[in-house]
Amino acid sequence: MERKDVGDRQLDALLERLDRLCDEMHSLNRHLDTSEQLLRIARELSTLNESLQALAYAALGQQAPTVRRRRTG
């Protein structure tokens, strides 16, 4: 690969573009982290809902209906 000299203006433009790309990557990473946390919260809420349903049936003196659980992976 041939090496080229880059002028100051071109270098500044490249650095500015790299800074924008880094900012966008940080934003995407934050979004992904938030999505993963929301998935964990949804799983916990599902488990909590199942537990509350079991407690409600126990309080009524009835057995909960038998339901197959879906595997989450």
Secondary structure, DSSP 8 states (H G I E B T S, - for coil): -------HHHHHHHHHHHHHHHHHHHHHHHHHHHHHHHHHHHHHHHHHHHHHHHHHHHHHT------------
